[in-house]
Amino acid sequence: MLSQDVKQRINTARQILVGKVPDPKAQVEQITTALIYKFMDDMDQQNEMLGGKPQFFIEELKEFSWRRLMSSELSGQERWDLYTRALAAFSKSERVPELFRTIFKDAYLPYRDPETLNLFLKVIDEFTYDHSEELGNAYEYLLSILSSQGDAGQFRTPRHIIDFIVEVVAPKKENTILDPACGTAGFLISAYKHIWRHNSSNFDEKKYIPTFAESAANDASSVEVQKNGGFKGDKLTPDDRKRLAKNIVGYDISPDMVRLSLVNMYLHGFATPKIYEYDTLTYEDRWDETFDIIFANPPFMTPKGGIRPHKKFQVQANRAEVLFVDYIAEHLNINGKAGIIVPEGIIFQSARAYKNLRKNLVENWGLYAVVSLPPGVFQPYSGVKTSILFIDKALSKKTDEILFVKVENDGFDLGAQRRRIDKNDLPEAYEILKKWQRGEKSDSKLALWVKKEKLAEGGEYNLTGDRYRETVDYSKVKWPMVKLGEVLDYEQPTNYIVRSTKYSDKYKIPVLTAGKSFILGYTNETEGIFPSEKLPVIIFDDFTTANRYVDFPFKVKSSAMKILYPQRDSKIDLKFVFYMMQNINFTPQQHKRYWISQYSQIPIPLPPLEVQKQIVAELDSYQKIIDGARQVIENWKPKIKIDPSWPKVKLGEVCDVNPSLGDPVKLFGDTELVYIDITSVKNNRGGISFENIIKTKEAPSRARRIVQENDVLISTVRPNLQAFAILKNIPKKIIASTGFAVLRCKDRIIPEFLYNVVFEDFVLEQMLQAMGKGAYPSINQNDVKNILIPLPPLEIQKQIVANIEKEQKIIDQLKDLIKIYEQKIKDKISEVWGEEK
C-alpha cells in the first residue's frame, strides 16, 4: 500500500519540474531517469556493505556516482554539467546493463536551470532502492498522473478496470501472457500481482478487496490499490519465478512507452523484463508466437491514411481496433483466454470488416461474454464508450450462448474528476462472469444470455446487449420528446478563442462566424464550466441550426453564437442531438435572431443511449461515404500527359476566336433568350447553367457573343480566368458575355480535347503573363489567339478524350451517390422523428 510520505515525495518532484517541464509525460521521464540513476548507486552501496565491489560507478563511470553528484562541494552549474554528461554516458557504456541503457537512451535534461535541478535531485535522493512492494506501487502512482492522451489514441487504462479484467481471466503461474499494446505495462503488472497473491500463504480470498470492488463506502484511493497487501508469494518455487519472468511479455510501438514499461516491470522484480519495441500490426517477426492469455486496451485511433498491415490477418481491414482484436484472437493457444477493451464501433458498426470480425469472434475465436462499460470510464482522456470482450476458447465450445453484462456504474461518477461514488456494478458483474465460467446463470438485471444463432441473424452479429433485451423495431418507435434545454447547457462567447493561439502557426484556424454551426471536441482554456477539459460541443448561432462538423483548433468570433454542451449525467450522445437538430427548420419569417431561450424549448426525439449510438453509427457511415465521394470529386483533375514530340500551335491556328458578334434584338427579335455570363458558370469544370433568362432588349450592351454547339468558352477577365465551359445541348436563342473568348474548333482539333487542354497550368500561365494591370485586368483577342497548346494527331486526341470521359462518368456516379446518401441521412433522421418518408 502506498504511503502518504512516498506519494507526497513524488508530488513534490513533479511540482518542482512543472515550471520547466509542463508536459506530464516528460515529467514522468525525468523522474524515471533520475530514480534509476539513484538506484544504480544504491546497488553499488549494497554490494560494498556485503563485502563486494561496486558494479556501476567504476573506471570511466566513477566520476558520475550519485554520491559525487550530490556532494556539497559542487556548484549548481557543475552539478548540472555532471548530470547531463552522466545521462549521455549511461546510454553508451557497456558497464551499464542493456535494460538501463535502453532506459537512458535519448534521455536529456530539457532545461538549463541549476537551481531547479538541485531542488529536484534532493527529492530523488530521499528514495532508496529495494524490491519492496512500496517502490513498485510508488512508480504505479507516478504513471497514474499521465493525464494527457497519447499520439496514437493511447488512453491510460484505469487501474480498477485492469484489475477487473485480470481477476475475471484469472491467469495462473504456468501461463504465458502477452499485452500487444502494453503502454506502461499495467495489465502485465496486474497479472503478475494476481499470480503472486494467489500463490501466497497469507492470502485470504474472502477478505481481499480488489480495486474494482472499492467504492466511496470503503473510501480506498484509486492508487492505493493493495488492500491487505504484503503478500509473500512463498508458494512460488525458484523455477516458478524464473518461468514468470520469461512468460510475461509486452509489445509497444512507442519507445517512450517501452522505456516506462521496462522501469515499471523492473521495479516489480523483473530483472530482465520482456518488453519489446514492436509494431504489432505491421511487423511479422513475432507472428508465430502464441500465448495462453492476452490482455489489451489497444489504440482506438487509426492514423490518417489508415494502416498498411501485412497479409496474415484473417480480417482484411485498415482500422487499428479491428486488426488488434484479430491479432489477439489469432495469437491465443488452443485453450487460450483474453480480455480486450474495445471502442463501441467494434460492437455494432456495419462496415464489412467489423461484421467479419464479430462473426469470427462468435463462431471461431471463443467469445463468451461482452461487458458494456459506462461512457465516462476513460475520463478525462476521452468520453468514448467502450466494452470488454472476454474470450475463452475452451469455454465457448461448451455453450451456444453469449453472456452480455451491462455495467452502468463503476464506482466513480462520469465527470472529468472521476470522484468515487457508492454505486458500483463491477462486483456483481464479476460474480456473474465467474458463475458463467462454471456454466451457471445468475438472476441479475445486469445479465442477458443470447443464442449465437440469434446474433447471426442477418449476418450482422451485433454485440449490443440492449438490442436483444427488447424485440422492438426501432424504425417504428415513437420516441419520447425531450426539450433541448433539458439535456443541453450553453455559454455565450465574445471574441472567444478555443484552444491556445500557439497553434495558429502550425494550423490554419477556421473562424466560426454567424451563419455557421458545428459539432466538435474542444478544450476551454479560459474560464468556463469545465476548465481545461476536453469535451464535445455544438457551436450554434442565432440564424441557423447546426449544419457542419469540424475539428480542432478553431475560433469563435460572433456574439450571436453559443457553445452547447451536454448537461452532466444527461443520457445523450451529442452527435445524435446534432443530427436531430438538422430536422429543425426555420421559415423565412423566422430568419432572425432565434435566441437560445426560445430554441431550448424545441423538443427532439430521445431514444435510450444505446439506440442513439446505433443511429449515430449508421448516420456516420453514410456521412463517411459522402465525404469520401466529395473528396474524390474535389481532387479530380484530368491530366493530359504531354508528349514533347507533339507540335505546339497557336489557338488562332486551330480555332476561330470570337467568330461572331451581334445585336440580340436584330438576331432574335423582341423575345426572351438565355444569357451566359460569369454567374452562369457553375464552378471549375462544373458546366454551364442555362437558367439566366433575359429579354433581348435588356441584354447588357447590344453587341454580344453569338455562340453555337461545341463552342469552348474561356473567361478573359480576372479573377475568373479558370471559368471554362464547353457548350452542349444549348438552347436555340442564346448569347454570351463579351467577358468570354469564344473558341470554335477547326478540323485539326476536337472540341472536347481543346476544352480539357485549356485547363492545363501552362495555358493559365500564358494568360496571366498577357494580362493587363488596369482596374479590371483582362486579356484581349490577340492574346487568346497567341496562346500555345500542344497538338497531337486526331486519333490520339480521341483516345485522350475517351479516357477523360470514362473518368468523368465515375465522377458523375459519385455525385449521384452523394445525393443518394444525403437522402438516406434525411430519411433516417425523419424516421427517428416519427415522420413518414
PyMOL commands that set and color helices and strands:
alter all, ss='L'
color gray80, all
select helices_A, chain A and resi 4-17+24-49+59-64+66-69+76-90+98-104+114-124+133-144+159-169+186-198+211-213+238-247+255-266+320-330+345-348+352-363+393-396+426-437+452-459+465-469+474-476+484-487+501-505+574-581+588-590+596-599+609-635+651-654+664-668+678-680+696-698+751-757+761-770+781-785+794-832
alter helices_A, ss='H'
color red, helices_A
select strands_A, chain A and resi 177-179+248-252+274-277+291-296+332-343+367-372+386-392+401-406+410-412+420-424+447-451+481-483+488-491+496-498+511-512+518-523+534-541+548-549+554-556+561-566+603-605+648-650+655-657+661-662+672-676+693-695+704-706+712-715+725-726+734-736+740-745+788-790
alter strands_A, ss='S'
color yellow, strands_A
deselect
rebuild
show_as cartoon
